Amino acid sequence: MLVLGQSQVESLLDTDELIDALAPAMADLSSGRASVPDRVAALVPEHQGFLAAMPGFLPSARVLVSKLVSLFPGNAGTSLPTHQALILVFDPATGEPVALLDGTAITAARTAACSALSARLLARREATTLAVLGTGVQARSHVLAICRVRPIRSVRVAGRNPAKASALAEELSHVLEADIRAVPTYAEALDGADIAAATTHATEPVIRRAWLTPGVHVTSVGFNPAGREVDDATIAEALVCVESRRAALAPFPAGSNDLLAPIRDGVITADHVHAELGEIIAGSRPGRTSQDQITLYKSVGVAVQDAAAAALVVNAARRQAVGEEISLG
């Protein structure tokens, strides 16, 4: 069995290839070709944490995986990330385990890459200003990925901790040719933004309709069982897209409070979810229909994203003879 650590995964995973690979993966999911059961989780209440299991079979990539991912928000500000994961890859013909990968890097990369895919599908082509809400791993990954699909010239970073926002802006300034700066508030970051990426653990919405410019594309990947990232007014007005209706509207630990709460309160119905990304890719549902339309991609994370990323990493590792082979016998 091939074993790959975090630094190896990061060096093997190409962002452009991953964004492209997620398109057929999402189409497989929406068409029913992929097998992705509901996520399950074991809760650790005293630490507000949980360990989730996410198996999936992705026929377009001929890959069978299961991810184990922990979410422990108390790790924020420590040497440990809030999300930590392992991915096991199995031979889809025999069921034999063939690879064990660090999943923490893949989780960060595939989440941002699918947000970038949503921007490719839904953001205006001339989008040049990006607002990033949050200062952690996902914030960094989102800036790097979204800049691959739109001609971003200006990036504004906002978070709860101004020092962290400044540090992220400084770091990104050294790797991207764009005007990147930290701003004091979420509202200031969103003012005039063409694309907004919310990557927080917020309990109260950081995306509010009053702060948004007509035509903005919003991506929201934050997850907090006790809160939400997007307010009712934005949800109600936006063209809402998801990875999977079933996953997004499922109860905890799979679904999104950003959608479940306004459905519960009668603000919208489940039919307000306009499309899955795979339906837009297949052409069975339209995307943006006007320049001023607000579009929203709400992500909850699905196993086909991990499968697509894992397939790329394992194939690259085999080609480049990277990683350690161990025997389980």
Summary of the structure (lengths in Angstrom):
residues: 329
radius of gyration: 18.8
end to end distance: 10.1
largest distance: 60.2
contacts: 1179
relative contact order: 0.19
helix: 38%
strand: 24%
